[in-house]
Amino acid sequence: MSKVKITQSRSDIKRPETQQRTLRALGLGKVNKSVEVELTPQIAGMITKVNHLITVQEL
């Protein structure tokens, strides 16, 4: 599996609870915070769900 760097680029204020929980599950929560994770099908689904709040870079 490849690794990706996920950075939260927009706030989760006034977003549905499910999107806020998805960001927390990815390890995010504050704007400009970044995490590096393995790109599994589960992570890819989370990225798709909140792609308007994050930026993704392949490593």
Summary of the structure (lengths in Angstrom):
residues: 59
radius of gyration: 10.5
end to end distance: 11.0
largest distance: 33.7
contacts: 152
relative contact order: 0.38
helix: 32%
strand: 27%
